[in-house]
Amino acid sequence: MLIEPRALLSGFEQEEPMSQHHVVVGAGPVGRHVAAHLAERGEQVTVVTRSGRDTGTAGVTHLALDASDADALTRVTQGARALYNCANPGDYTQWERTWPPLATALLTAAERSGAVLAITGNLYPYGPTSGPMHEGLPDAATDHKGVLRARMWRDALEAHRAGRLRTVEVRASDYVGTGVGQNGHVTRVLPDALRGKGVWMLGRTDLPHTFTDVLDVARTLVAAADDPGSHGRTWMVPSNPPVSQTRALTDVLAAAGRPPVTVHRLPTGAMRALGLVSPMLREIADMGYQWTAPYVVDDRAAREHFGIEPTPWDEVCRRTADVA
């Protein structure tokens, strides 16, 4: 029997008691923190990855599954309270190939199952801005990655407004915190810096830049999924006051009891030149505007709505420095 999406959602909203099952797609730094946060609340959590990778969190089920297979993802998500998109396609140069089928499958699974689709977003959709980024800004990016992420959110929002599913997206700036590794501009250079070596960082290293703790991304994402009043829009993840790249790295080193290191800057022009032979640097150069002007988030709306404050910067630095 075919169930109409609106009827399915209506029945889900009235279900008592509310399902305690949550499905997390992705076991990167955000996915692991979301799974751990939910498990600490006593929820039933299934983490879905291609490999079935273990997050190391007790009580969490890990499932090997291709999340771009809408039918398979729907089967896992049936009866779930929320479906969390914490995926991070491994090849940064292949987003146009990997993201569309995955995003479509997530929308399909959420629509069929009635689970809230909670999306881990970023700031790419805004493109270059002349002031702090906030939820009222239009998605005006013209680079291909920003256009892609904006389209993904637009598709989800249109489905939400049509009553086919419920969704919400939280947007974070560059990651710091536990387990970020190569997913962060500070943590990418941290291993060399901890050995006392000079490092290269992108663009201007002296400009204010917002950095977001992955733990706070997870806390905000779960809070947004839980709160029906937050659905149908984007939210900024509460983050600490902006600091320069050099300051962020120096603070993390200090938390590890290490002295500052020399920070060299890699200008956007140099990235573009090197991009002629390096696809990765070519992609990074396209986003170079993030490092040539202040890149700052205004998160007041989320702080007021969810009552969430960012993890104190000193603690963030200590957790970022723990790379063992």
QUIRAGI-V898745 format. One record per helix or strand. SS is the DSSP state (H for helix, E for strand). FROM is the first residue (numbers start at 1). LEN is the number of residues. If there is no record, write none. Layout:
ss->SS from->FROM len->LEN
ss->SS from->FROM len->LEN
//
This chain:
ss->H from->5 len->10
ss->E from->21 len->5
ss->H from->29 len->12
ss->E from->44 len->6
ss->E from->60 len->5
ss->H from->70 len->8
ss->E from->82 len->4
ss->H from->92 len->22
ss->E from->116 len->7
ss->H from->124 len->3
ss->E from->133 len->1
ss->H from->144 len->18
ss->E from->167 len->6
ss->E from->174 len->3
ss->H from->181 len->3
ss->H from->185 len->10
ss->E from->199 len->4
ss->E from->209 len->1
ss->E from->211 len->3
ss->H from->214 len->13
ss->H from->228 len->3
ss->E from->234 len->3
ss->E from->243 len->1
ss->H from->245 len->11
ss->E from->263 len->4
ss->H from->268 len->7
ss->H from->279 len->8
ss->H from->288 len->4
ss->E from->295 len->1
ss->E from->297 len->1
ss->H from->300 len->7
ss->H from->313 len->9
//
